[in-house]
Every structure is written in structure tokens, then in C-alpha cells.
Amino acid sequence: MATITFIGLGNMGGPMATNLVKAGHDLTVFDLSSEAVKALTSEGAKSAATIQEAVEGAEVVISMLPAGKHVESVYLGDNGLLKNLPSSTLVIDSSTIAPETAKDVAQAAVEAGITFMDAPVSGGVGGAKAGTLTFICGGEADAFERARPILDAMAKNIFHAGPHGAGQIAKICNNMLLAILMSGTSEALALGVKNGLDPAVLSEIMKQSSGGNWALNVYNPWPGVMEGVPASRNYEGGFLVDLMNKDLGLAFDNAVKNHAPIPMGSLARNLFELHASEGNGGLDFSSIQKFYYRGQN
Ligand code: NAD
């Protein structure tokens, strides 16, 4: 078992840290929210007064922070952790951030002799709670092998996408595709319903036909077609439209920097931004269905 410090105990980090405690790791946690820390200490984790104190003696540091600027402020600069950690430390950042930011932090880590890996996740809060996340890692092969047994307590799948930043690139590619296929699925369902078809029957037909996809299989966006999905509870919970917009923004910025054409991704981004601007940012992303069935349901 390892001595681990976990930084960022929000919707994702909280349950991920809990699973590390349950797996028997010696865990110290840090968050700006004392409530979030308290929830973890009640599970058996230790707390610390400062982030510097929290990482004392840590073999592994894991962070799960909102965005790139938080990751930069935690690791870089004169007060950043990379200035304080011993070179034997393995740092795993699971936040979803720009690949360029992940590469910058990795470069600073390399200069400090510290092993760094970007390891964003897919699977949402449900996966974080169940310990069934998919980790998409970027970094050296030996860092990946060192991280694997730690990530195991929180994961169903662990992939090595490539060098530093590759985890973040794979993650934004996946989420851009997810936005496109969820919009496309919603569009097709709405067209069928507009023509009098039963959305459940149409879903089953497309599932078994060439339009079959993940949304139809496990996350149907039409209310009432599938039990247990956000669409059947007024789009509450799940993966928020605001978070999808964050990831689509990262994909868009990356595409611009790399002169990569993403017409479908750009359209999906516009669609989800419009959807958020109409007050839907706090709903699950499958609520994009509402954009298409205006007045129908
Ligand atoms: P969240 O906002 O619920 O949690 C972030 C936590 O970080 C908060 O508790 C906050 O207090 C803490 N924090 C912020 N700055 C800090 C600092 N300097 N030091 C210590 N703690 C600090 O966010 P979340 O939903 O848990 O998401 C975390 C990351 O995971 C994001 O990058 C997000 O894009 C990604 N992600 C989220 C989901 C999801 O479904 N929520 C799914 C996949 C990936």
C-alpha cells in the first residue's frame, strides 16, 4: 500500500479518494473546502493545515481540480508543489485540462526530477463512486507502470495513450465525439417522433441497425425510453452541459492551435453553448434532446 496525498475533493475527487482509503492506502487529503475534507476524514483519511504539509512524506500525489489554472497554481511557481516535492514522488493529475498545460506542468516536473503523468478520466461521478472510471494516461511507460496499481482502486480501464499530454488529447477527442453522437442521436429521435414514431421503437431499430451507438445502448436521451438514465429523471445528475462545454472548448482551442478541421465538433460546441445559454448548463448533457423536441414533449 502507498502513502498518497489527494488534492481536490469535489464531485469526482471525493469518491475517488474514498476508494483509495477503502483499498487500504495511507491517504492524506487537501481541499480549499473544509466540508470536503471533513467528508474524507470521516472515511479514514488524514488532513493537513496546508497543501505543503499535506504532501509531506507522500510517495504519490494525485490531483482532481476544476481547470488548468488551478493545476498551474498548485504545481507551478515559487510556491508550487513541484518546488517542494522530493524527486522520488509520482504526481498524477486527473483533472481535465488543456494538453498544452499538462505538457507545461510535465516539463516543469521533469526539470525538478519529478515523475508526472496526466491521467484524465471518463465515467463521471457514477464511475468515481463505483470505482469503475476509465483512466487515460499520458507520460513515460515506467510512470504508467508505477501508477497502475494505485489507479486500480478507482478504475475499470486504465489506458496508456502516449507521452505527456496524450491522456488529455485522447480525453478531449472522446468527449468531442460523445457530444457529436449525443446531438446526432437526439436529432434522429426527434425527426422520427415528429413523424409519429414511438421513440422506444425507433431507438430499438437504430440500436440494431447501422446507427447503433453508445447513447442508444446505455444513455438514451429521450425521456422514458430507458430506466435509470438522466433523461428519465428530468436530466438531473449525470454529466453536466457546463462540463461538456468546458471539454468542447478545450477541443476547439486545440484544433485551432493545430490547424485541425473539426466542423462537426464546432457545430456540437455551438449547439451545447446555445443550450447552456437557455438555462440548461446544470442539466445532464443528454438534455440536448430538449433542443430538438421543442413543443413536442
Ligand atoms: P468540482 O468543482 O466538484 O471539484 C473540484 C474541487 O477542487 C473542489 O472541491 C474545490 O474546492 C477544489 N479545489 C479548487 N482549487 C483548489 C486548490 N487550489 N487546492 C485544493 N483544492 C482545490 O469538480 P469535479 O466535478 O470533481 O471535476 C474535477 C475535474 O474532473 C475537472 O477537471 C472536470 O472537468 C473533470 N471531470 C469531471 C467529471 C464529472 O462528471 N464531474 C467527469 C470527468 C472529468
Residues whose N, C-alpha, C, O or C-beta is under 5 A from the ligand:
A	BS01	NAD	I7 G8 L9 G10 N11 M12 G13 F30 D31 L32 S33 A36 M64 L65 P66 A67 H70 S94 S95 T96 V121 G124 V125 G238 F239
